[in-house]
């Protein structure tokens, strides 16, 4: 496998798919990724060199390339103020990092700093982090119904 920047021949949708494949079934990481994808964090995270894509030159990737997000560096960049966004956007990113990497989040600050749409996204991400397949399926179906996710499986 060869590591390369995410924009080298990959669409944003392909990078999102590769990140989910890279999460490898870790529900916390998957839910953190889902939450950061609600916003438009991929370009900024790419510019900060926090995403790597493992491109398969020999076809050994199965379902496609795998991408990884360095959550430890995301947490450090948040702490040091190196990522730009509104206070609500940064709070959502903190929640994503908490779900994926264990970054501590002040729930009082969280509750006070989010608008209605962000609160809904955070609630969905927390529900998605569960190991209850019915809850996860419901979140995926809700996202598909609203156009927030591509349809799954054959039509």
MDAnalysis code that builds the backbone (N, CA, C; Angstrom):
import MDAnalysis as mda
import numpy as np

u = mda.Universe.empty(465, n_residues=155, atom_resindex=np.repeat(np.arange(155), 3), trajectory=True)
u.add_TopologyAttr("name", ["N", "CA", "C"] * 155)
u.add_TopologyAttr("resid", np.arange(1, 156))
u.add_TopologyAttr("resname", ["UNK", "UNK", "UNK", "UNK", "UNK", "UNK", "UNK", "UNK", "UNK", "UNK", "UNK", "UNK", "UNK", "UNK", "UNK", "UNK", "UNK", "UNK", "UNK", "UNK", "UNK", "UNK", "UNK", "UNK", "UNK", "UNK", "UNK", "UNK", "UNK", "UNK", "UNK", "UNK", "UNK", "UNK", "UNK", "UNK", "UNK", "UNK", "UNK", "UNK", "UNK", "UNK", "UNK", "UNK", "UNK", "UNK", "UNK", "UNK", "UNK", "UNK", "UNK", "UNK", "UNK", "UNK", "UNK", "UNK", "UNK", "UNK", "UNK", "UNK", "UNK", "UNK", "UNK", "UNK", "UNK", "UNK", "UNK", "UNK", "UNK", "UNK", "UNK", "UNK", "UNK", "UNK", "UNK", "UNK", "UNK", "UNK", "UNK", "UNK", "UNK", "UNK", "UNK", "UNK", "UNK", "UNK", "UNK", "UNK", "UNK", "UNK", "UNK", "UNK", "UNK", "UNK", "UNK", "UNK", "UNK", "UNK", "UNK", "UNK", "UNK", "UNK", "UNK", "UNK", "UNK", "UNK", "UNK", "UNK", "UNK", "UNK", "UNK", "UNK", "UNK", "UNK", "UNK", "UNK", "UNK", "UNK", "UNK", "UNK", "UNK", "UNK", "UNK", "UNK", "UNK", "UNK", "UNK", "UNK", "UNK", "UNK", "UNK", "UNK", "UNK", "UNK", "UNK", "UNK", "UNK", "UNK", "UNK", "UNK", "UNK", "UNK", "UNK", "UNK", "UNK", "UNK", "UNK", "UNK", "UNK", "UNK", "UNK", "UNK", "UNK", "UNK", "UNK"])
u.atoms.positions = np.array([
    [0.836, -1.183, 0.000],
    [0.000, 0.000, 0.000],
    [0.881, 1.247, 0.000],
    [0.323, 2.316, -0.543],
    [1.058, 3.557, -0.638],
    [0.220, 4.661, 0.002],
    [0.816, 5.459, 0.885],
    [0.102, 6.582, 1.502],
    [0.183, 7.783, 0.578],
    [-0.934, 8.478, 0.424],
    [-0.956, 9.672, -0.408],
    [-1.996, 10.643, 0.126],
    [-1.901, 11.918, -0.277],
    [-2.902, 12.879, 0.171],
    [-4.281, 12.481, -0.341],
    [-5.350, 12.847, 0.399],
    [-6.686, 12.394, 0.018],
    [-7.190, 12.938, -1.304],
    [-6.671, 14.040, -1.788],
    [-7.198, 14.595, -3.028],
    [-6.535, 14.004, -4.257],
    [-5.536, 13.179, -4.086],
    [-4.823, 12.606, -5.228],
    [-5.672, 11.529, -5.888],
    [-6.597, 11.958, -6.750],
    [-7.396, 11.029, -7.514],
    [-8.648, 10.528, -6.816],
    [-8.979, 11.025, -5.623],
    [-10.158, 10.577, -4.895],
    [-11.150, 11.722, -4.756],
    [-12.433, 11.400, -4.957],
    [-13.472, 12.397, -4.703],
    [-13.708, 12.483, -3.196],
    [-14.397, 13.531, -2.751],
    [-14.719, 13.671, -1.333],
    [-15.558, 12.484, -0.869],
    [-16.507, 12.045, -1.699],
    [-17.331, 10.895, -1.346],
    [-16.464, 9.644, -1.166],
    [-15.490, 9.437, -2.066],
    [-14.598, 8.276, -1.940],
    [-13.749, 8.355, -0.673],
    [-13.335, 9.566, -0.306],
    [-12.565, 9.736, 0.925],
    [-13.435, 9.409, 2.134],
    [-14.680, 9.870, 2.115],
    [-15.598, 9.558, 3.218],
    [-15.775, 8.048, 3.344],
    [-15.975, 7.365, 2.215],
    [-16.112, 5.907, 2.241],
    [-14.835, 5.258, 2.771],
    [-13.687, 5.744, 2.322],
    [-12.408, 5.178, 2.752],
    [-12.189, 5.401, 4.252],
    [-12.612, 6.553, 4.774],
    [-12.503, 6.802, 6.216],
    [-13.370, 5.820, 6.999],
    [-14.581, 5.573, 6.513],
    [-15.457, 4.622, 7.211],
    [-14.877, 3.208, 7.149],
    [-14.296, 2.823, 6.003],
    [-13.640, 1.512, 5.926],
    [-12.467, 1.460, 6.895],
    [-11.751, 2.572, 7.013],
    [-10.598, 2.631, 7.910],
    [-10.987, 2.553, 9.380],
    [-12.230, 2.913, 9.700],
    [-12.686, 2.830, 11.088],
    [-12.808, 1.381, 11.532],
    [-12.931, 0.488, 10.573],
    [-12.886, -0.936, 10.845],
    [-13.897, -1.455, 11.839],
    [-15.116, -0.920, 11.834],
    [-16.141, -1.415, 12.735],
    [-16.077, -0.856, 14.145],
    [-15.149, 0.060, 14.423],
    [-15.075, 0.706, 15.730],
    [-16.210, 1.732, 15.796],
    [-17.238, 1.440, 16.569],
    [-18.445, 2.269, 16.583],
    [-18.165, 3.705, 17.020],
    [-17.266, 3.905, 17.966],
    [-16.931, 5.258, 18.397],
    [-16.280, 6.047, 17.284],
    [-15.327, 5.425, 16.594],
    [-14.652, 6.097, 15.483],
    [-15.626, 6.363, 14.347],
    [-16.464, 5.374, 14.033],
    [-17.459, 5.577, 12.978],
    [-18.381, 6.748, 13.312],
    [-18.853, 6.813, 14.549],
    [-19.776, 7.896, 14.903],
    [-19.073, 9.245, 14.909],
    [-17.806, 9.285, 15.324],
    [-17.035, 10.527, 15.237],
    [-16.888, 10.990, 13.801],
    [-16.630, 10.043, 12.903],
    [-16.512, 10.381, 11.479],
    [-17.834, 10.876, 10.914],
    [-18.924, 10.199, 11.271],
    [-20.240, 10.626, 10.794],
    [-20.506, 12.062, 11.247],
    [-20.165, 12.360, 12.488],
    [-20.414, 13.698, 13.020],
    [-19.568, 14.750, 12.322],
    [-18.302, 14.466, 12.070],
    [-17.489, 15.485, 11.403],
    [-17.884, 15.645, 9.952],
    [-18.498, 14.615, 9.369],
    [-18.944, 14.724, 7.977],
    [-20.225, 15.525, 7.852],
    [-20.963, 15.690, 8.971],
    [-22.151, 16.541, 8.953],
    [-21.727, 17.968, 8.628],
    [-20.636, 18.394, 9.238],
    [-20.047, 19.680, 8.890],
    [-19.179, 19.476, 7.664],
    [-18.407, 20.440, 7.322],
    [-17.542, 20.304, 6.154],
    [-16.084, 20.365, 6.603],
    [-15.699, 19.433, 7.475],
    [-14.371, 19.443, 8.053],
    [-13.296, 18.817, 7.171],
    [-13.683, 17.982, 6.192],
    [-12.672, 17.267, 5.409],
    [-11.642, 18.180, 4.750],
    [-12.038, 19.280, 4.085],
    [-11.008, 20.121, 3.471],
    [-9.998, 20.677, 4.489],
    [-10.493, 21.140, 5.629],
    [-9.594, 21.700, 6.637],
    [-8.693, 20.622, 7.248],
    [-9.259, 19.455, 7.508],
    [-8.460, 18.359, 8.061],
    [-7.421, 17.885, 7.050],
    [-7.778, 17.923, 5.774],
    [-6.809, 17.582, 4.726],
    [-5.675, 18.603, 4.686],
    [-6.035, 19.895, 4.705],
    [-4.996, 20.945, 4.663],
    [-4.058, 20.835, 5.862],
    [-4.575, 20.350, 6.970],
    [-3.746, 20.181, 8.168],
    [-2.989, 18.839, 8.150],
    [-3.081, 18.120, 7.019],
    [-2.406, 16.823, 6.846],
    [-2.792, 15.808, 7.914],
    [-4.065, 15.757, 8.266],
    [-4.533, 14.831, 9.290],
    [-5.172, 13.574, 8.701],
    [-5.348, 13.540, 7.371],
    [-5.958, 12.388, 6.719],
    [-4.935, 11.758, 5.782],
    [-4.834, 10.442, 5.853],
    [-4.012, 9.713, 4.887],
    [-4.874, 8.641, 4.231],
    [-4.617, 8.407, 2.955],
    [-5.328, 7.380, 2.203],
    [-4.318, 6.313, 1.821],
    [-4.679, 5.061, 2.093],
    [-3.846, 3.944, 1.681],
    [-4.379, 3.463, 0.338],
    [-3.676, 3.795, -0.719],
    [-4.098, 3.402, -2.063],
    [-3.553, 2.013, -2.367],
    [-4.401, 1.179, -2.909],
    [-4.002, -0.191, -3.240],
    [-3.480, -0.235, -4.655],
    [-2.217, -0.477, -4.788],
    [-1.629, -0.577, -6.108],
    [-1.763, -1.991, -6.656],
    [-1.904, -2.970, -5.766],
    [-1.969, -4.361, -6.202],
    [-3.379, -4.934, -6.128],
    [-4.388, -4.087, -5.852],
    [-5.770, -4.539, -5.783],
    [-6.119, -5.300, -4.516],
    [-5.287, -5.191, -3.485],
    [-5.500, -5.971, -2.267],
    [-6.417, -5.293, -1.247],
    [-7.029, -4.192, -1.601],
    [-7.857, -3.464, -0.641],
    [-9.284, -3.983, -0.557],
    [-9.646, -4.957, -1.321],
    [-11.007, -5.484, -1.222],
    [-12.043, -4.490, -1.684],
    [-12.734, -3.850, -0.740],
    [-13.816, -2.918, -1.052],
    [-13.334, -1.555, -1.524],
    [-12.058, -1.290, -1.459],
    [-11.518, -0.011, -1.883],
    [-10.477, 0.500, -0.916],
    [-9.930, 1.669, -1.194],
    [-8.873, 2.210, -0.338],
    [-9.374, 2.506, 1.071],
    [-8.446, 2.577, 1.991],
    [-8.732, 2.857, 3.395],
    [-8.094, 4.195, 3.730],
    [-8.816, 5.028, 4.457],
    [-8.263, 6.308, 4.909],
    [-8.294, 6.341, 6.433],
    [-7.365, 7.066, 6.988],
    [-7.268, 7.217, 8.447],
    [-7.191, 8.702, 8.780],
    [-7.807, 9.043, 9.890],
    [-7.747, 10.397, 10.436],
    [-6.982, 10.302, 11.742],
    [-5.983, 11.137, 11.921],
    [-5.173, 11.112, 13.142],
    [-5.905, 11.899, 14.225],
    [-6.749, 11.186, 14.994],
    [-7.590, 11.827, 16.008],
    [-6.770, 12.445, 17.130],
    [-5.623, 11.859, 17.467],
    [-4.775, 12.445, 18.520],
    [-4.295, 13.827, 18.106],
    [-3.944, 13.972, 16.841],
    [-3.485, 15.275, 16.351],
    [-4.662, 16.242, 16.234],
    [-5.854, 15.721, 15.875],
    [-7.053, 16.569, 15.860],
    [-7.288, 17.134, 17.257],
    [-7.215, 16.275, 18.276],
    [-7.417, 16.718, 19.660],
    [-6.382, 17.770, 20.045],
    [-5.130, 17.543, 19.672],
    [-4.074, 18.521, 19.986],
    [-4.313, 19.840, 19.247],
    [-4.704, 19.753, 17.970],
    [-4.954, 20.970, 17.185],
    [-6.125, 21.754, 17.762],
    [-7.150, 21.061, 18.230],
    [-8.275, 21.738, 18.891],
    [-7.803, 22.452, 20.146],
    [-7.037, 21.737, 20.959],
    [-6.536, 22.294, 22.216],
    [-5.654, 23.523, 21.973],
    [-4.862, 23.483, 20.912],
    [-3.933, 24.579, 20.611],
    [-4.552, 25.674, 19.753],
    [-5.811, 25.501, 19.339],
    [-6.484, 26.518, 18.538],
    [-6.028, 26.567, 17.092],
    [-5.525, 25.455, 16.544],
    [-5.022, 25.433, 15.164],
    [-6.082, 25.113, 14.129],
    [-7.301, 24.801, 14.566],
    [-8.388, 24.543, 13.622],
    [-9.394, 25.677, 13.739],
    [-9.849, 26.181, 12.595],
    [-10.726, 27.342, 12.574],
    [-12.177, 26.927, 12.377],
    [-13.057, 27.591, 13.079],
    [-14.489, 27.371, 12.936],
    [-15.215, 28.182, 13.981],
    [-16.534, 28.228, 13.837],
    [-17.329, 28.918, 14.845],
    [-17.243, 28.121, 16.142],
    [-17.689, 28.700, 17.239],
    [-17.637, 27.980, 18.512],
    [-18.485, 26.712, 18.445],
    [-19.646, 26.786, 17.773],
    [-20.492, 25.612, 17.619],
    [-19.832, 24.537, 16.774],
    [-19.195, 24.937, 15.668],
    [-18.507, 23.970, 14.810],
    [-17.364, 23.291, 15.556],
    [-16.604, 24.066, 16.308],
    [-15.492, 23.496, 17.078],
    [-15.999, 22.563, 18.177],
    [-17.150, 22.911, 18.767],
    [-17.745, 22.040, 19.780],
    [-18.143, 20.707, 19.161],
    [-18.740, 20.747, 17.976],
    [-19.115, 19.511, 17.288],
    [-17.864, 18.687, 16.979],
    [-16.791, 19.331, 16.553],
    [-15.540, 18.604, 16.291],
    [-14.991, 17.991, 17.580],
    [-15.122, 18.712, 18.691],
    [-14.687, 18.151, 19.984],
    [-15.489, 16.894, 20.335],
    [-16.792, 16.926, 20.086],
    [-17.622, 15.752, 20.349],
    [-17.185, 14.598, 19.440],
    [-16.930, 14.890, 18.168],
    [-16.460, 13.850, 17.246],
    [-15.162, 13.236, 17.758],
    [-14.222, 14.081, 18.202],
    [-12.952, 13.589, 18.733],
    [-13.163, 12.815, 20.028],
    [-14.153, 13.208, 20.805],
    [-14.458, 12.484, 22.034],
    [-14.965, 11.086, 21.720],
    [-15.878, 10.995, 20.774],
    [-16.429, 9.696, 20.396],
    [-15.356, 8.791, 19.787],
    [-14.497, 9.359, 18.956],
    [-13.510, 8.566, 18.213],
    [-12.226, 8.310, 18.985],
    [-11.873, 9.244, 19.872],
    [-10.539, 9.154, 20.474],
    [-10.524, 9.344, 21.986],
    [-11.662, 9.657, 22.576],
    [-11.710, 9.802, 24.025],
    [-11.384, 11.185, 24.548],
    [-11.372, 12.205, 23.678],
    [-11.165, 13.571, 24.132],
    [-12.299, 13.937, 25.087],
    [-11.945, 14.461, 26.257],
    [-12.969, 14.831, 27.231],
    [-13.737, 16.064, 26.761],
    [-15.053, 16.025, 26.944],
    [-15.927, 17.122, 26.540],
    [-16.741, 17.550, 27.754],
    [-16.810, 18.854, 27.979],
    [-17.640, 19.410, 29.050],
    [-19.081, 19.453, 28.553],
    [-19.939, 18.616, 29.124],
    [-21.314, 18.534, 28.646],
    [-22.092, 19.825, 28.872],
    [-21.779, 20.567, 29.922],
    [-22.438, 21.854, 30.140],
    [-22.105, 22.832, 29.033],
    [-20.840, 22.914, 28.676],
    [-20.407, 23.780, 27.572],
    [-21.036, 23.307, 26.268],
    [-21.063, 21.991, 26.100],
    [-21.639, 21.408, 24.893],
    [-23.102, 21.818, 24.741],
    [-23.876, 21.628, 25.781],
    [-25.305, 21.913, 25.715],
    [-25.579, 23.396, 25.455],
    [-24.747, 24.263, 25.999],
    [-24.972, 25.704, 25.850],
    [-24.490, 26.243, 24.516],
    [-23.596, 25.514, 23.840],
    [-22.943, 26.082, 22.662],
    [-23.408, 25.569, 21.321],
    [-24.510, 24.824, 21.270],
    [-24.924, 24.248, 19.997],
    [-26.290, 24.749, 19.561],
    [-26.444, 24.907, 18.244],
    [-27.752, 25.252, 17.699],
    [-28.560, 23.966, 17.519],
    [-29.804, 24.104, 17.114],
    [-30.708, 22.957, 17.007],
    [-30.182, 21.889, 16.055],
    [-29.689, 22.301, 14.893],
    [-29.180, 21.334, 13.912],
    [-27.976, 20.571, 14.474],
    [-27.071, 21.273, 15.135],
    [-25.888, 20.626, 15.700],
    [-26.257, 19.678, 16.835],
    [-27.221, 20.069, 17.645],
    [-27.663, 19.188, 18.732],
    [-28.216, 17.889, 18.151],
    [-29.009, 18.000, 17.090],
    [-29.543, 16.805, 16.436],
    [-28.438, 15.916, 15.896],
    [-27.424, 16.527, 15.300],
    [-26.306, 15.760, 14.757],
    [-25.533, 15.056, 15.875],
    [-25.315, 15.763, 16.984],
    [-24.611, 15.166, 18.131],
    [-25.433, 14.019, 18.719],
    [-26.730, 14.220, 18.868],
    [-27.589, 13.144, 19.382],
    [-27.517, 11.917, 18.477],
    [-27.591, 12.135, 17.164],
    [-27.536, 11.017, 16.220],
    [-26.188, 10.306, 16.305],
    [-25.096, 11.074, 16.426],
    [-23.764, 10.461, 16.508],
    [-23.613, 9.633, 17.775],
    [-24.131, 10.135, 18.884],
    [-24.054, 9.371, 20.136],
    [-24.877, 8.088, 20.006],
    [-26.062, 8.193, 19.425],
    [-26.882, 7.000, 19.214],
    [-26.184, 6.024, 18.271],
    [-25.532, 6.546, 17.240],
    [-24.832, 5.712, 16.261],
    [-23.669, 4.963, 16.908],
    [-23.107, 5.522, 17.979],
    [-21.964, 4.894, 18.657],
    [-22.370, 3.651, 19.452],
    [-23.667, 3.445, 19.638],
    [-24.105, 2.279, 20.408],
    [-23.835, 1.001, 19.642],
    [-23.896, -0.096, 20.355],
    [-23.740, -1.393, 19.714],
    [-25.085, -2.035, 19.418],
    [-26.159, -1.259, 19.544],
    [-27.499, -1.756, 19.267],
    [-27.752, -1.643, 17.762],
    [-27.846, -2.771, 17.051],
    [-27.990, -2.713, 15.590],
    [-29.266, -2.019, 15.145],
    [-30.342, -2.105, 15.920],
    [-31.582, -1.436, 15.545],
    [-31.428, 0.084, 15.604],
    [-30.749, 0.574, 16.622],
    [-30.512, 2.020, 16.737],
    [-29.646, 2.488, 15.572],
    [-28.555, 1.765, 15.306],
    [-27.656, 2.140, 14.204],
    [-28.391, 2.124, 12.862],
    [-29.203, 1.091, 12.630],
    [-29.954, 0.974, 11.378],
    [-30.922, 2.158, 11.242],
    [-31.576, 2.542, 12.338],
    [-32.493, 3.672, 12.317],
    [-31.793, 4.977, 11.958],
    [-30.597, 5.191, 12.510],
    [-29.827, 6.403, 12.190],
    [-29.459, 6.419, 10.715],
    [-29.006, 5.279, 10.192],
    [-28.634, 5.189, 8.774],
    [-29.856, 5.430, 7.899],
    [-30.991, 4.817, 8.251],
    [-32.214, 5.008, 7.463],
    [-32.692, 6.453, 7.505],
    [-32.613, 7.095, 8.679],
    [-33.002, 8.505, 8.787],
    [-32.124, 9.370, 7.897],
    [-30.814, 9.109, 7.883],
    [-29.895, 9.890, 7.048],
    [-30.213, 9.682, 5.576],
    [-30.518, 8.453, 5.188],
    [-30.863, 8.173, 3.795],
    [-32.171, 8.863, 3.417],
    [-33.158, 8.854, 4.321],
    [-34.448, 9.483, 4.053],
    [-34.330, 10.983, 3.845],
    [-33.371, 11.623, 4.516],
    [-33.211, 13.069, 4.394],
    [-32.222, 13.457, 3.304],
    [-31.611, 12.450, 2.648],
    [-30.624, 12.742, 1.608],
    [-29.249, 12.988, 2.155],
    [-29.047, 12.799, 3.469],
    [-27.739, 13.041, 4.079],
    [-26.780, 11.880, 3.852],
    [-27.302, 10.762, 3.402],
    [-26.449, 9.599, 3.137],
    [-26.884, 8.973, 1.828],
    [-25.929, 8.365, 1.114],
    [-26.312, 7.687, -0.136],
    [-27.120, 6.440, 0.192],
    [-28.002, 6.024, -0.702],
    [-28.778, 4.817, -0.458],
    [-27.858, 3.611, -0.311],
    [-28.242, 2.670, 0.538],
    [-27.465, 1.467, 0.762],
    [-28.045, 0.316, -0.025],
    [-27.213, -0.472, -0.636],
    [-27.638, -1.698, -1.305],
    [-28.357, -1.453, -2.609],
    [-28.864, -2.533, -3.214],
    [-29.550, -2.415, -4.503],
    [-30.879, -1.688, -4.373],
    [-31.270, -1.018, -5.418],
    [-32.521, -0.256, -5.402],
    [-33.726, -1.116, -5.570],
])
